[in-house]
Amino acid sequence: MASVFTLIMEGKIPGNFVYQDDIAIAILTIQPIREGHVLVIPRQEVDQWSDLPADTAAHLTKVSHKIANAMKTIFPCKRIGLMIAGLEVPHTHIHLVPMDSMKDLSFDNVKNADSEALKNTAEKIRAALQ
């Protein structure tokens, strides 16, 4: 069975895309820790990041770097945190989260996002990536 991320990539479930190429996509999560919480996901459906081909893992890091630098221009924060947790969806994904303290990386802070707010945030990130 395809992961929810694969279904988003296939257009079967809507997603708020901020980046796409042949190897990876980046979308806003519908349950962000903070506004701007982005997921960087390989198109290849691999459960654990350490099982990814090394070149794919390196590409995800490059994409994350590019998006994080764009995010810093939009969201007032001390840093853009990067996490690979991967327990909630069996498809590798990197979390990019604007943060001011370690508490800002806690999944205890997750809230359901408003769909219009997600669209607006995705547009801001896409524009910053230009």
C-alpha positions as CSV (number, residue, x, y, z in Angstrom):
1,M,0.0,0.0,0.0
2,A,1.3,3.5,-1.0
3,S,2.2,5.9,1.8
4,V,0.3,9.1,2.3
5,F,3.2,11.0,0.8
6,T,3.2,8.8,-2.3
7,L,-0.6,9.5,-2.6
8,I,0.1,13.3,-2.4
9,M,2.9,13.0,-5.0
10,E,0.4,11.1,-7.3
11,G,-2.2,13.8,-6.8
12,K,-4.7,11.5,-5.1
13,I,-4.5,13.6,-1.9
14,P,-4.0,17.3,-2.0
15,G,-0.7,18.8,-0.8
16,N,0.8,22.2,-0.3
17,F,4.0,21.9,-2.4
18,V,6.8,24.2,-1.9
19,Y,9.4,22.3,-4.0
20,Q,9.6,19.5,-6.5
21,D,12.3,17.8,-8.6
22,D,12.8,14.3,-10.0
23,I,14.2,13.0,-6.7
24,A,12.3,14.8,-3.9
25,I,9.4,17.0,-3.0
26,A,8.8,19.4,-0.1
27,I,5.3,20.1,1.3
28,L,3.8,21.8,4.3
29,T,2.6,19.4,6.9
30,I,-1.1,19.7,7.8
31,Q,-0.1,19.3,11.5
32,P,2.7,21.8,12.0
33,I,4.7,22.3,15.1
34,R,5.0,25.9,14.1
35,E,4.0,27.9,11.0
36,G,6.2,27.0,8.1
37,H,6.9,23.4,9.2
38,V,8.0,21.7,5.9
39,L,8.6,18.1,5.1
40,V,11.3,17.1,2.6
41,I,10.4,13.7,1.1
42,P,12.1,11.5,-1.4
43,R,9.9,10.3,-4.2
44,Q,11.4,6.8,-3.6
45,E,9.3,5.2,-0.9
46,V,11.9,4.1,1.7
47,D,10.8,3.7,5.4
48,Q,14.1,4.5,7.2
49,W,16.4,7.3,6.1
50,S,19.5,5.2,6.8
51,D,18.2,2.8,4.1
52,L,18.1,5.4,1.4
53,P,20.8,5.4,-1.3
54,A,23.5,7.7,-0.2
55,D,23.1,10.0,-3.2
56,T,19.3,10.4,-2.4
57,A,20.1,11.2,1.2
58,A,22.6,13.8,0.1
59,H,20.1,15.3,-2.3
60,L,17.5,15.6,0.5
61,T,20.1,17.4,2.6
62,K,20.8,19.9,-0.3
63,V,17.1,20.5,-0.8
64,S,16.6,21.0,2.9
65,H,19.5,23.5,3.0
66,K,18.0,25.5,0.1
67,I,14.5,25.5,1.7
68,A,15.8,26.3,5.2
69,N,17.7,29.4,3.9
70,A,14.5,30.6,2.1
71,M,12.5,30.0,5.3
72,K,14.9,32.1,7.3
73,T,13.9,35.1,5.2
74,I,10.2,34.6,6.0
75,F,9.8,33.4,9.6
76,P,11.3,35.3,12.5
77,C,13.2,32.7,14.4
78,K,16.7,31.9,15.7
79,R,17.1,28.8,13.5
80,I,15.5,26.4,11.2
81,G,15.6,23.0,13.0
82,L,16.0,19.8,11.1
83,M,14.7,16.5,12.3
84,I,14.4,13.0,11.0
85,A,11.9,11.1,13.2
86,G,9.8,9.0,10.9
87,L,7.6,7.0,13.2
88,E,4.3,8.4,12.1
89,V,4.6,7.7,8.3
90,P,6.7,4.7,7.0
91,H,8.2,6.9,4.2
92,T,11.4,8.8,4.9
93,H,10.9,12.6,5.5
94,I,12.9,15.5,6.9
95,H,11.2,18.0,9.2
96,L,12.2,21.7,8.8
97,V,10.8,23.8,11.6
98,P,11.3,27.4,12.5
99,M,12.6,27.5,16.1
100,D,13.6,29.7,18.9
101,S,14.2,27.0,21.5
102,M,14.4,23.2,21.7
103,K,10.8,23.2,22.8
104,D,9.9,24.3,19.3
105,L,10.8,20.9,18.0
106,S,8.4,19.0,20.3
107,F,5.6,17.1,18.6
108,D,3.5,18.0,21.7
109,N,3.1,21.4,20.0
110,V,1.4,20.0,16.8
111,K,-1.8,21.7,15.8
112,N,-4.1,21.1,12.8
113,A,-3.5,23.9,10.3
114,D,-6.1,25.9,8.5
115,S,-6.0,25.0,4.7
116,E,-6.1,28.7,3.6
117,A,-3.2,29.5,6.0
118,L,-1.2,26.5,4.5
119,K,-1.8,27.8,1.0
120,N,-0.6,31.3,1.9
121,T,2.5,29.9,3.7
122,A,3.4,27.6,0.8
123,E,3.1,30.6,-1.6
124,K,5.5,32.6,0.6
125,I,8.1,29.8,0.7
126,R,7.8,29.2,-3.1
127,A,8.4,33.0,-3.7
128,A,11.4,33.0,-1.4
129,L,12.9,30.1,-3.3
130,Q,12.8,32.1,-6.6
